[in-house]
Amino acid sequence: MKELILLALDETPTRQLLSRALQALDYQTAIVSDYAGIEKLMQESSPPALIIFEARFHEESSLVLTQKLLGKYPTFPIVFLAASDQPRKTVQEALRAGISAYLEPPIRTDEIIDAVKSSLARARKTEDWLRQKINRSTTSFEKRLSELDVLLKLSKEITGSLDIDDVLQQVVSAAVDLTKAEEGSLLLLDEETQQLFMRAGQNFEKGFIDSFRVPVNDSLAGQVILSGEPLTYNKDETHKIQTAYLVQALIYVPLKIHGKIIGVLGVDNRLHQMPFSNRDTLLLAILAENAAIAIENARLFHSANAERLKFEAVLSNMKDALLMLDQQSHIQIINTSMALALDVQPDKVIGHHIKDIIPPGDLLNLIEPNQA
């Protein structure tokens, strides 16, 4: 498709010669008489590729029109044809506004053609650069959305699951996926031995996971336990750090519960020299927070469950009959003695209304005096 060149020029022999010269070079031309005509063409599905302004265009200031046009279309190429008596200040303002080319009299047709070609070439390069920048921004935005989706799904899994092993494995898998790492691990601190063991791992052999233990005092992960701060290691750094196994790049972030360091979440690259970014460290820190929440939830659940089992054991061994109802008179607790007295099975009546279990009579009136 031919590129459209707008000619914002008064009717002169120069305009006619220029139009024929551009058409001979396979450009399409259109003549405009005012800014409204320019703006109308700019709104078309196939807008013009360039405009040529002359200094005095139908008694309007072409500089004002140029500034207005570039204010709305900053990358639009404009060739500005100056008048013989053009003030130097006007020239400077036109250049400052962002015109692509500026020609002074005497102006030859071939000079205008050269200015058009160079201005269009520069505009294409600018468009390519902007397109690449937009593509990079779009890719980055899509990546951020993908990261957010992973984190949201993981948060839902943590709040909805009490299977700590499954949740921690999902945390490590997410860490590997989001950072594009080769391996991932979640290490917990054994306070008695002051060693770190691997509770969950990704892309390690099971035997390695089961046998992995490193001391706090002589390891990268141990440094994180002691400092409470993330640690990043890249092979191209000048200093050497002792590790439990050789890696090209590594990130460790602490797992904290109520300010106490209980372990480390990490990812590494053993084969490829692919360094990790600050963004990777941030993502890992967010995942570490999720892992800490999962561990704390599991601890609270097991603690509450242990207390419940103790309480149930006490109730089962009580010789006195015991029955506990909620405010709506649904059975919440019933011990063995009461179950025997009522001739019911404890696990069958939990949650039932008392009237469904005990027929009307003195005992029911005793339990629910308002029903007497």
MOGI-V180652 format. One line per field, one symbol per residue. ss: DSSP state (H for helix, E for strand, L for the rest). psi: psi as a letter, one per 20 degrees, with the letter a starting at -180 (. if undefined). burial: I if it has 9 or more other ideal C-beta (glycine too) atoms within 8 Angstrom, else O. Layout:
ss->???
psi->???
burial->???
//
This chain:
ss->LLLEEEEELLLLHHHHHHHHHHHHLLLEEEELLLHHHHHHHHLLLLLLLEEEEELEELLEEHHHHHHHHHHHLLLLEEEEELLLLLLHHHHHHHHHHLLLEEELLLLLHHHHHHHHHHHHHHHHHHHHHHHHHHHHHHHHHHHHHHHHHHHHHHHHHHHHLLLHHHHHHHHHHHHHHHHLLLEEEEEEEELLLLEEEEEEEELLLHHHHHHLEEEHHHLHHHHHHHHLLLEEEELLLLLLLLLLLLLLEEEEEEEEELLEEEEEEEEEELLLLLLLLHHHHHHHHHHHHHHHHHHHHHHHHHHHHHHHHHHHHHHHHLLLLLEEELLLLEEEEELHHHHHHHLLLHHHHLLLEHHHHLLLLHHHHHHLHHHL
psi->pqppppomqrorhgggggghgghhjkqpqqpqirhhhghghhirhnrqhqqoqrgooljqohgghghgghhhnhjppppooqrhkpqhhggghgghhkqhqppqqppqghhggghgghggghhgggggghggggggggggghghggghgghghgghhghjqjnhggghhhggghggghikrhqqqopqpohgilqpqohqqpkqqhhgghippqqhilqghhhhghhjqqpppqhjqhqqpprhqpqhqqppqqppokipoiappqqrohgqmoqqrhggggghhghhggghggggggghghghhghghgghggghiphqppppqaijkqphpprgghgghilrpgiiipiqqhhigpqqahghhhgnhii.
burial->OOIIIIIIIOOOOIIOIIIOIIIOOOIOIIIIOOIOIIOOIIOOOOIIIIIIIIIOIOOIOIIOIIIIIIOOOOOIIIIIIIOOOIOOOIIOIIOOIOIIIIIOOOIOIOIIIOIIOIIIOIIOOIIOOIOOOOOOOOOOOOOOOOIOOIIOOIIOIIOOOOOIOOIIIIIIIIIIOIIOIIIIIIIIIIOOOIIIIIOIIIOIOOOIIOOIIIIIOOIIIIIIIOOOOIIOIIOOOOOOOOIOOOIIIIIIIIIIIOOOIIIIIIIIIIOOOOOIOOOIIOIIIIIIIIIIIIIIIIOOIOOOOOOOOOOOOOIOOIOOOIIOIOOOIIIOIIIIIIIOOIOIOIOOIIOIIIOOIIOOOOOIIOIIOOOO
//
